[in-house]
Amino acid sequence: MAEQDGQEKTEQASGKRLEDSRAKGQVAKSPEINSFAIFTAGITIIYMAKTMLATNVRELTVTIFSSLHTLEISVPLLQVYSVGAFSFFVTVLSPIFIGLVLVSLAAGYGQVGFKLTPQALAPKFNKLNPLSGLKRIFFSSSSLIEVAKSITKLLIVGTFSYWIISDAIVHSLELVRFSIEEILEFMISTAFSFVWRVSMLYAVLAISDFIYQRIKHKKDLMMTKQETKEENKQMEGDPQIKARIRGKMISMARQRMMKDVPKADVIIITNPTHFAIALKYDAGKKSAPVVLAKGMDLIAQRIKKIAAESGVPIHEDVQLARALYKVCDVGEQIPTSFFRAVAQILAHIFQSKYEKKKRSII
C-alpha cells in the first residue's frame, strides 16, 4: 500500500506504535465476537431459567385475568398495576440483563484486555462533518468491505437457516397425530435446536472475523522505513545531538583527567610520545599505583607538557606504556602483573627525589 510520500509500508509496527494505537482505542476487536457472546449467553440464560420465567409469567397472567370481571379503571388502580408490572420485569429480567452485560464485558476483555483510554473517549469534532461522514460510509474501502462481509454473513446464515427449517417442516407434518403437550415439546426442542445450530455457525463466523480484524489491524499499523527512522530518533534521540553530548562528556572527562596529571608520581611514555600514562602511588591509601590519566597522540603530548610544567618525572618504557594503556582505565589500580616493573620505576624516581632533596639540604 503506497503512502503519500511514495514509500511502501514494509516494516512491522514497533512496540511504541502498538502502544500509541492502543492508547487511542485502536485495537483489533471484532464486534461479531461480542454479538455471538451476548446471543449465546442470552439463549443459555433463558434456557436455564425457563421454568422460573414460565412460573412468573403464569402467575402474572393469572393475577391479571382473574380480576378482569371486577376490574374498575381508576388512576390509583393503574398506578398499582404499573408498579407491579415494573417490579415484575425488574425481578424477572434484571438477572438476564446483568448476565448479558457481564458477558459483553468479558468478551471485550478477552479480545483486548483491560486498559483505560481517555483519548478514545475524547470528542472528535471532525466526525461531526456530514460530508466526511458520508464519504466514510459510501466511498471508503473499509465501508465496502464491511458491506460485503454483512451480505456474505446474511447469505450464509440464511442458507443454513433455510436448510434447518426445511427439515423441521418435514417433521412437523406428523404433528397431526400428536397431543398438545407433544406438539409444545416438539416446538420447543425444534426452536432450541435451531438456535444452537445457528449459534455454532455464528461462532465460526465470529472467529473468522476476529482473525481478519487481527490481520487487518496489524497491516494498518505497518510502518515505512522513514517512519521507523523518525520513531527511533524520538525514542533514542537524534544521533547528532547524542554525538555532541557524548563529545562534551568526553571533553569534560579529559579536563578532569588533565587536572590530575600534576599529582602523578611518574609519567610513563613511549618513544616519541605515542602513549602516555600518569601513575600515582600512595602507600597509605592504595595497595597499588593508580592511573590518573592516559592518552595517545595529541593527548599524550598534552599530558607530557603538563607533566614537564609541573615537574612530574617522565620515564620512557615503550612496552610498559602500551600494555598499561590497553588494560587500565583512568581511576583504576594497575594489575598485579605490572607491580614489579612499575615498582622499579617508582623506586628509582623516589630515590632520585631523595638524593636531590639531600643535596639541597647540604
Secondary structure, 3 states (H helix, E strand, C coil): CECCCCCECCECCCHHHHHHHHHCCCCCCCHHHHHHHHHHHHHHHHHHCHHHHHHHHHHHHHHHHHCHHHCCCCHHHHHHHHHHHHHHHHHHHHHHHHHHHHHHHHHHHHHHCCCCCHHHHCCCHHHHCHHHHHHHHHCCHHHHHHHHHHHHHHHHHHHHHHHHHHHHHHHHHHHHHCCHHHHHHHHHHHHHHHHHHHHHHHHHHHHHHHHHHHHHHHHHCCECHHHHHHHHHHHHCCHHHHHHHHHHHHHHHHHHHHHHHHHCCEEEECCCCCEEEEEECCCCCCCCCEEEEEEECHHHHHHHHHHHHHCCCEEECHHHHHHHHHHCCCCCECCHHHHHHHHHHHHHHHHHHHHHHHHHHC
